[in-house]
Amino acid sequence: MRKLLLVLFICFSCVTIAQNTPKIITGTVFIDSIATQDVHIINKKMAIGAVSNKNGRFEILATENNVLLISHLNLEYKEVTLTKEHIKAKNIVIFVDSKTHMLDEVVLEKQKSILEIDTDILTNAPIVNAKTLKLPYANVIQPKDEKTVKIESGVAVSLTGLINALNGTNKRKKQLKKITVEDRNIEKIRKHFTDGFFVYQLKIKKENINQFLQACISKGIINLYNKDKVLELTAVLIENSKTSPYLLENENIRVTKK
């Protein structure tokens, strides 16, 4: 009896292991009955991916109940759960829809001068100048100069110099603030995906991960991360890694059939 139970246990264990062993699944991606190239297929559980060729074909390792993320810049995101039939047939056909791009509303307003007073904020504001403060130089007459402007205090200054001074200081502060915010968000994105994702999946050199993310800022990765659109962010990173100058040298990604 014990021997019989031992044999049954061994058989059951072998079946379970066989079912959980990853297999190479061949698939085809279609959009409107047309095979689609350069579609990214990601196995979320195993953290591996593949890209469809010109015939829409791809190969990827997977097991039953694995979820495949289908993404492309011009297609709607789609998730497909692999069934027992998919694993048995080692084949899957995926149909996706085109993405509709919506533009945000843009409101054009009249440009305001830096010296203009906002009446919505300040109403009946008191006049403060050299005369109201009774300063000793309040009644001094400045020589006429087309390159200078006389402000309320009674002091004549260069209009170009004043604008450059105000705009230059504000511009530097805004640039510094923007760079600081970008650096913080890049660190958050890097920690979220971990260095292993960039090195082993995207083939980016570890010392160049931050430079790669910096180059992807113009693609809207910070906005996607802040809106918790992780799947779209992953697709953007994968797409930009294909032409990145920070790739590991002589590195090829292959899936070997066994």
Backbone hydrogen bonds in HBPLUS format (Angstrom, degrees):
<---DONOR---> <-ACCEPTOR-->    atom                        ^
c    i                          cat <-CA-CA->   ^        H-A-AA   ^      H-
h    n   atom  resd res      DA  || num        DHA   H-A  angle D-A-AA Bond
n    s   type  num  typ     dist DA aas  dist angle  dist       angle   num
A0005-LEU N   A0001-MET O   3.01 MM   4  6.34 159.4  2.05 151.3 156.0     1
A0006-LEU N   A0002-ARG O   2.90 MM   4  6.14 154.1  1.96 148.0 155.7     2
A0007-VAL N   A0003-LYS O   2.98 MM   4  6.23 155.7  2.04 146.5 152.3     3
A0008-LEU N   A0004-LEU O   2.99 MM   4  6.27 162.2  2.02 150.5 155.2     4
A0009-PHE N   A0005-LEU O   2.90 MM   4  6.08 155.6  1.96 146.9 153.6     5
A0010-ILE N   A0006-LEU O   2.99 MM   4  6.21 157.0  2.04 146.9 152.8     6
A0011-CYS N   A0007-VAL O   2.97 MM   4  6.21 159.2  2.01 150.0 155.7     7
A0012-PHE N   A0008-LEU O   2.93 MM   4  6.11 160.5  1.97 148.2 153.6     8
A0013-SER N   A0009-PHE O   2.95 MM   4  6.13 156.9  2.01 146.8 152.9     9
A0014-CYS N   A0010-ILE O   2.99 MM   4  6.21 155.9  2.05 147.0 153.3    10
A0015-VAL N   A0011-CYS O   3.04 MM   4  6.30 156.1  2.10 148.6 154.7    11
A0016-THR N   A0012-PHE O   3.00 MM   4  6.22 158.5  2.05 148.0 153.9    12
A0017-ILE N   A0013-SER O   2.94 MM   4  6.13 162.7  1.97 151.1 155.5    13
A0018-ALA N   A0014-CYS O   2.92 MM   4  6.05 156.3  1.98 143.6 150.7    14
A0019-GLN N   A0015-VAL O   2.97 MM   4  6.18 149.0  2.07 144.3 152.2    15
A0020-ASN N   A0016-THR O   3.13 MM   4  6.37 144.0  2.27 142.9 152.0    16
A0021-THR N   A0018-ALA O   3.41 MM   3  5.24 157.4  2.47  95.8 102.3    17
A0023-LYS N   A0062-ALA O   2.89 MM  39  5.52 170.1  1.89 148.7 147.7    18
A0062-ALA N   A0023-LYS O   2.94 MM  39  5.52 146.8  2.05 140.8 150.4    19
A0025-ILE N   A0060-ILE O   2.80 MM  35  5.39 178.0  1.80 153.7 153.2    20
A0060-ILE N   A0025-ILE O   3.04 MM  35  5.39 149.3  2.14 139.7 149.3    21
A0026-THR N   A0090-LYS O   3.13 MM  64  6.01 172.5  2.13 123.3 124.0    22
A0092-ILE N   A0026-THR O   2.94 MM  66  6.45 135.3  2.14 143.9 153.3    23
A0027-GLY N   A0058-PHE O   2.97 MM  31  5.40 164.5  1.99 149.6 152.6    24
A0058-PHE N   A0027-GLY O   3.00 MM  31  5.40 142.9  2.14 145.5 147.0    25
A0028-THR N   A0092-ILE O   3.03 MM  64  6.63 140.0  2.20 150.3 162.4    26
A0094-ILE N   A0028-THR O   2.87 MM  66  6.13 172.6  1.87 169.9 170.9    27
A0029-VAL N   A0056-GLY O   2.89 MM  27  5.08 151.0  1.97 134.3 142.3    28
A0036-THR N   A0029-VAL O   2.99 MM   7  5.80 160.5  2.03 146.4 148.6    29
A0030-PHE N   A0094-ILE O   2.79 MM  64  6.16 158.2  1.83 162.3 169.7    30
A0096-VAL N   A0030-PHE O   2.94 MM  66  6.33 159.4  1.98 166.1 172.3    31
A0031-ILE N   A0034-ILE O   2.86 MM   3  5.20 156.1  1.92 138.6 144.5    32
A0034-ILE N   A0031-ILE O   3.03 MM   3  5.20 151.6  2.12 104.8 113.8    33
A0038-ASP N   A0052-SER O   3.02 MM  14  5.16 153.5  2.09 138.1 133.4    34
A0052-SER N   A0039-VAL O   3.00 MM  13  5.28 156.8  2.05 141.7 148.6    35
A0040-HIS N   A0071-SER O   2.89 MM  31  5.23 156.6  1.94 172.4 166.9    36
A0071-SER N   A0040-HIS O   2.96 MM  31  5.23 162.1  1.99 151.4 156.6    37
A0041-ILE N   A0050-ALA O   2.83 MM   9  5.19 172.7  1.84 155.8 156.3    38
A0050-ALA N   A0041-ILE O   2.79 MM   9  5.19 142.1  1.93 145.4 157.3    39
A0042-ILE N   A0069-LEU O   2.95 MM  27  5.00 159.3  1.99 139.1 146.0    40
A0069-LEU N   A0042-ILE O   2.77 MM  27  5.00 166.5  1.79 148.5 151.9    41
A0043-ASN N   A0048-ILE O   2.79 MM   5  5.43 162.9  1.82 164.2 170.1    42
A0047-ALA N   A0043-ASN O   2.79 MM   4  5.55 123.3  2.11 148.3 162.5    43
A0044-LYS N   A0067-VAL O   3.16 MM  23  5.99 159.3  2.21 177.5 176.1    44
A0053-ASN N   A0057-ARG O   2.87 MM   4  5.43 150.6  1.96 143.7 150.8    45
A0056-GLY N   A0053-ASN O   2.88 MM   3  5.12 160.8  1.91 116.1 119.0    46
A0066-ASN N   A0063-THR O   3.18 MM   3  5.75 155.0  2.24 136.1 136.2    47
A0065-ASN N   A0082-LEU O   2.81 MM  17  5.03 159.8  1.85 146.3 149.1    48
A0082-LEU N   A0066-ASN O   2.92 MM  16  5.57 170.8  1.93 167.5 168.4    49
A0068-LEU N   A0080-VAL O   2.74 MM  12  5.09 173.2  1.74 153.2 152.8    50
A0080-VAL N   A0068-LEU O   2.87 MM  12  5.09 158.8  1.91 144.9 152.1    51
A0070-ILE N   A0078-LYS O   2.72 MM   8  5.09 176.1  1.72 167.8 167.8    52
A0078-LYS N   A0070-ILE O   3.10 MM   8  5.09 156.9  2.15 145.3 149.8    53
A0075-LEU N   A0072-HIS O   3.14 MM   3  5.10 168.3  2.15 108.3 111.7    54
A0099-LYS N   A0074-ASN O   2.96 MM  25  5.30 162.2  1.99 127.5 124.5    55
A0076-GLU N   A0097-ASP O   2.92 MM  21  5.65 167.2  1.94 154.2 156.7    56
A0087-ILE N   A0083-THR O   3.19 MM   4  6.55 162.4  2.22 151.0 154.6    57
A0088-LYS N   A0084-LYS O   2.96 MM   4  6.14 157.2  2.01 145.8 152.7    58
A0089-ALA N   A0085-GLU O   2.88 MM   4  6.02 161.3  1.92 149.1 153.9    59
A0090-LYS N   A0086-HIS O   2.71 MM   4  5.62 127.9  1.98 138.8 153.7    60
A0116-GLU N   A0113-SER O   3.22 MM   3  5.26 166.0  2.24 105.3 109.2    61
A0121-ILE N   A0118-ASP O   3.10 MM   3  5.59 148.2  2.20 109.4 118.0    62
A0122-LEU N   A0118-ASP O   2.97 MM   4  6.19 175.5  1.98 164.9 164.0    63
A0133-LEU N   A0129-ASN O   3.01 MM   4  6.16 145.9  2.13 148.0 157.9    64
A0134-LYS N   A0130-ALA O   2.89 MM   4  5.83 105.8  2.45 127.9 144.6    65
A0135-LEU N   A0130-ALA O   2.90 MM   5  5.18 168.5  1.91 151.3 155.1    66
A0134-LYS N   A0131-LYS O   2.98 MM   3  4.80 148.0  2.08  96.0 106.2    67
A0138-ALA N   A0135-LEU O   3.16 MM   3  5.42 159.4  2.20 121.0 120.7    68
A0140-VAL N   A0137-TYR O   3.31 MM   3  5.32 167.9  2.32 107.4 110.4    69
A0148-THR N   A0145-ASP O   3.07 MM   3  5.50 167.0  2.09 115.1 118.8    70
A0149-VAL N   A0157-VAL O   2.78 MM   8  5.61 160.5  1.82 162.0 166.3    71
A0157-VAL N   A0149-VAL O   3.05 MM   8  5.61 163.1  2.08 155.5 152.6    72
A0151-ILE N   A0155-VAL O   3.43 MM   4  6.11 167.0  2.45 150.6 147.0    73
A0154-GLY N   A0151-ILE O   2.96 MM   3  5.71 164.7  1.98 126.4 131.4    74
A0162-LEU N   A0158-SER O   2.89 MM   4  6.08 154.3  1.96 148.7 155.8    75
A0163-ILE N   A0159-LEU O   3.03 MM   4  6.23 167.9  2.04 152.2 154.6    76
A0164-ASN N   A0160-THR O   2.94 MM   4  6.06 164.9  1.96 150.3 155.2    77
A0165-ALA N   A0161-GLY O   2.90 MM   4  5.95 152.1  1.98 141.3 149.2    78
A0166-LEU N   A0162-LEU O   3.01 MM   4  6.22 166.1  2.03 151.7 154.8    79
A0167-ASN N   A0163-ILE O   2.81 MM   4  5.86 169.5  1.82 156.0 159.0    80
A0168-GLY N   A0164-ASN O   2.74 MM   4  5.48 152.1  1.82 136.0 145.3    81
A0169-THR N   A0165-ALA O   3.19 MM   4  6.19 163.4  2.22 139.9 143.9    82
A0170-ASN N   A0166-LEU O   3.11 MM   4  6.28 170.0  2.12 151.3 154.5    83
A0171-LYS N   A0167-ASN O   2.78 MM   4  5.80 152.7  1.85 146.4 154.8    84
A0172-ARG N   A0168-GLY O   3.01 MM   4  6.16 159.5  2.06 145.7 150.5    85
A0173-LYS N   A0169-THR O   3.08 MM   4  6.31 160.0  2.12 149.3 154.7    86
A0174-LYS N   A0170-ASN O   2.95 MM   4  6.15 158.4  2.00 147.4 153.3    87
A0175-GLN N   A0171-LYS O   2.89 MM   4  6.10 159.4  1.93 150.3 156.1    88
A0176-LEU N   A0172-ARG O   2.91 MM   4  6.07 161.4  1.95 149.1 154.1    89
A0177-LYS N   A0173-LYS O   2.95 MM   4  6.11 159.4  2.00 146.3 152.2    90
A0178-LYS N   A0174-LYS O   2.88 MM   4  6.04 155.9  1.94 146.3 153.2    91
A0179-ILE N   A0175-GLN O   2.93 MM   4  6.14 162.9  1.96 151.4 155.4    92
A0180-THR N   A0176-LEU O   2.99 MM   4  6.15 159.5  2.04 146.5 152.3    93
A0181-VAL N   A0177-LYS O   3.01 MM   4  6.20 162.9  2.04 149.5 153.6    94
A0182-GLU N   A0178-LYS O   2.94 MM   4  6.13 159.9  1.98 149.2 155.2    95
A0183-ASP N   A0179-ILE O   2.93 MM   4  6.13 160.7  1.97 150.1 154.9    96
A0184-ARG N   A0180-THR O   3.11 MM   4  6.36 158.3  2.16 147.8 153.1    97
A0185-ASN N   A0181-VAL O   3.03 MM   4  6.27 159.9  2.07 150.1 155.5    98
A0186-ILE N   A0182-GLU O   2.87 MM   4  6.07 153.0  1.94 151.6 159.4    99
A0187-GLU N   A0183-ASP O   3.09 MM   4  6.31 157.4  2.14 147.1 152.1   100
A0188-LYS N   A0184-ARG O   3.08 MM   4  6.37 151.0  2.17 142.9 150.9   101
A0189-ILE N   A0185-ASN O   2.94 MM   4  6.20 160.4  1.98 150.7 155.3   102
A0190-ARG N   A0186-ILE O   2.92 MM   4  6.11 159.0  1.97 148.8 154.9   103
A0191-LYS N   A0187-GLU O   2.98 MM   4  6.16 158.3  2.03 146.4 151.8   104
A0192-HIS N   A0188-LYS O   2.92 MM   4  6.09 149.0  2.02 144.4 153.5   105
A0193-PHE N   A0189-ILE O   3.17 MM   4  6.40 160.5  2.21 152.9 155.2   106
A0194-THR N   A0190-ARG O   2.91 MM   4  5.71 139.3  2.08 141.7 153.5   107
A0197-PHE N   A0194-THR O   3.25 MM   3  5.77 136.2  2.45 108.7 117.7   108
A0199-VAL N   A0195-ASP O   2.93 MM   4  6.12 162.5  1.96 158.1 163.4   109
A0200-TYR N   A0196-GLY O   2.85 MM   4  5.59 159.2  1.89 143.3 149.6   110
A0201-GLN N   A0197-PHE O   3.04 MM   4  5.09 139.7  2.20 120.1 132.0   111
A0202-LEU N   A0197-PHE O   3.12 MM   5  6.60 149.8  2.21 150.9 160.0   112
A0204-ILE N   A0198-PHE O   2.79 MM   6  5.44 177.2  1.79 146.4 146.5   113
A0248-LEU N   A0203-LYS O   2.82 MM  45  5.64 147.3  1.92 150.7 155.2   114
A0205-LYS N   A0246-TYR O   3.04 MM  41  6.08 170.4  2.05 173.2 170.6   115
A0208-ASN N   A0205-LYS O   2.92 MM   3  5.23 151.0  2.00 108.8 118.4   116
A0209-ILE N   A0206-LYS O   3.35 MM   3  5.43 170.1  2.36 110.7 110.4   117
A0212-PHE N   A0208-ASN O   2.91 MM   4  6.13 155.0  1.98 150.6 157.6   118
A0213-LEU N   A0209-ILE O   2.95 MM   4  6.27 161.0  1.99 153.6 158.3   119
A0214-GLN N   A0210-ASN O   2.84 MM   4  6.03 152.7  1.91 145.5 153.8   120
A0215-ALA N   A0211-GLN O   2.97 MM   4  6.20 148.9  2.07 143.4 151.0   121
A0216-CYS N   A0212-PHE O   3.16 MM   4  6.45 126.8  2.46 135.4 149.4   122
A0216-CYS N   A0213-LEU O   3.02 MM   3  4.98 134.8  2.24  94.7 107.9   123
A0217-ILE N   A0214-GLN O   3.31 MM   3  5.41 163.5  2.34 103.2 108.1   124
A0219-LYS N   A0216-CYS O   2.92 MM   3  5.28 150.4  2.01 109.0 118.6   125
A0220-GLY N   A0217-ILE O   2.93 MM   3  5.50 161.2  1.97 120.7 123.2   126
A0224-LEU N   A0220-GLY O   3.08 MM   4  6.31 158.0  2.13 149.8 156.0   127
A0225-TYR N   A0221-ILE O   2.93 MM   4  6.10 155.8  1.99 145.7 152.2   128
A0226-ASN N   A0222-ILE O   2.94 MM   4  6.12 164.9  1.97 151.8 155.7   129
A0227-LYS N   A0223-ASN O   3.08 MM   4  6.21 138.0  2.27 139.0 149.5   130
A0229-LYS N   A0224-LEU O   2.84 MM   5  5.09 163.7  1.87 162.6 158.1   131
A0228-ASP N   A0225-TYR O   2.98 MM   3  4.98 158.6  2.03 106.4 111.0   132
A0233-LEU N   A0229-LYS O   2.99 MM   4  6.20 157.4  2.05 149.3 156.6   133
A0234-THR N   A0230-VAL O   2.84 MM   4  6.05 155.1  1.91 148.9 155.1   134
A0235-ALA N   A0231-LEU O   3.11 MM   4  6.38 157.8  2.16 145.8 151.1   135
A0236-VAL N   A0232-GLU O   3.05 MM   4  6.32 156.0  2.11 149.9 155.9   136
A0237-LEU N   A0233-LEU O   3.02 MM   4  6.29 160.2  2.06 152.5 157.4   137
A0238-ILE N   A0234-THR O   3.01 MM   4  6.23 161.4  2.04 151.4 156.5   138
A0239-GLU N   A0235-ALA O   2.96 MM   4  6.11 161.5  1.99 148.6 153.7   139
A0240-ASN N   A0236-VAL O   3.02 MM   4  6.20 160.1  2.06 150.1 154.7   140
A0241-SER N   A0237-LEU O   3.00 MM   4  6.06 136.0  2.19 141.3 152.7   141
A0244-SER N   A0241-SER O   3.38 MM   3  4.87 167.6  2.40  95.8  99.1   142
